[in-house]
Amino acid sequence: MLTPALIMLMAVMLSGCGEQFIVLDPKGPIGESQKDLMYFSAILCTIITIPVLILTAFIVLRYRDKPGRKASYTPNWEHSAKLETIWWSIPIVAILILAIVTAKYTYELEPSKPIESAKAPITIQVTSLDWKWLFKYPEEDIATVNYLKIPEDVPIKFQVTADTSMNSFWVPQLGGQIYAMSGMAMTLFLQADEPGSYYGSGANFTGKDFAQMTFKVDATSEEDYKAWVDEVKATSPALTMEGFETLTEPSTSDVQLFSSFPKGLFDKVVRQYVKGDGGAHQHHGSVAAEPADEADASESQSETKNKPDLNASIHAGH
C-alpha cells in the first residue's frame, strides 16, 4: 500500500507545476535527446524495481509464519550460489548498460558542442541579474529583459554569466539548464525545431524574488525574427550604462526592449573582478574575456600601473 500512496502523493504535488510535464515535451534536438535518456534510464530501472517489489511481496506472503504453511523448513540453509548469481548479476549488467549509455549521451550533449546545422548559429549573451534576465544580441545590437525571440530551426549559441548571485539558465522544452556564474562565461547551444512560445526560468535560489525570474521564448520563422529585430531597433530606446546600472539593482522587471547596448557590456560583466593581466574563467569555447574597446584597454592598463606592487610590499615586510 505504501508505493501506490507515494505515487498518488507525487501526482498531487506535481499537479501544481502545470497541465503537463513540459520537460517531457521537448521542442528541440537537445531536449529530445535528453528525454530519450530519461526514458531509457526509467525503463531500465523499472526492469529491476518491479521484479524486486513483486518478489518482496511474494516472500512475505509465502514464508510468513501461519498455521498450515507449505514452505519447507530449512533451518540450516545459508547460501545458494544460483540465487546469489541471479540477484547480483542482473543489477550489475543493468548498471553497466546504464553507465555506457549515459556516458555516450553525456559526450554527445556536452553543452558547448555546436549543433550540426546548415545554418549559422545566432549568438545571445545572457546575464543573470537580481531578479531579472538581460539578453543581448551582439550581432543585431539589440537587448531585451525577460524576453527572447529566436528563429526556428536555427542553432542558438547562449553565452551565460551572472552579475552577482549564481543562477541557472533553463528553457525546459529546448534543453537542460546551465549555471550562470559571476566571473565566468559558460556556453550552451540550444535550438527550437518548431514555432511556439516556451517557458524559461532561473533554476537556482537567489533571494526573495527568485521565483519572478521567468521569461518567455518565442520561436518564429526567420522572416518574422528579422522583422522583429528591425522593429526593436526602430522603436525601442537604447540601453545606456546608467540604464544597465539601474537594472543591476535588486528588483523585478517587466519585459523591456532596447535598440542598442554599450559595446563590450558582456565582457565587462564577466571581467568585473579581474585586475591586471588576469583572465576570466571560461567554459569550452565561451566568449573570450578581453577588453571590448580601446577605452576599456586603457582603463585596465591604468589600473595595473597605479596598483601597488603586492609582492614588493611582502618582501619589504620580511
Secondary structure by P-SEA (a helix, b strand, c coil): caaaaaaaaaaaaaccccccccccccccaaaaaaaaaaaaaaaaaaacaaaaaaaaaaaaaaccccccccccccccccccaaaaaaacaaaaaaaaaaaaaaaaaaaaacccccccccbbbbbbbbbbcccbbbbbccccccccccbbbbbccbbbbbbbbbcccbbbbbccccbbbbbbcccbbbbbbbbbccbbbbbbbbcccccccccccbbbbbbbcaaaaaaaaaaaaccbbbbcaaaaaaaaccccccbbbbcccccaaaaaaaaccccccccccccccccccccccaaaaaaaaaaaaacccaaaaaaaac
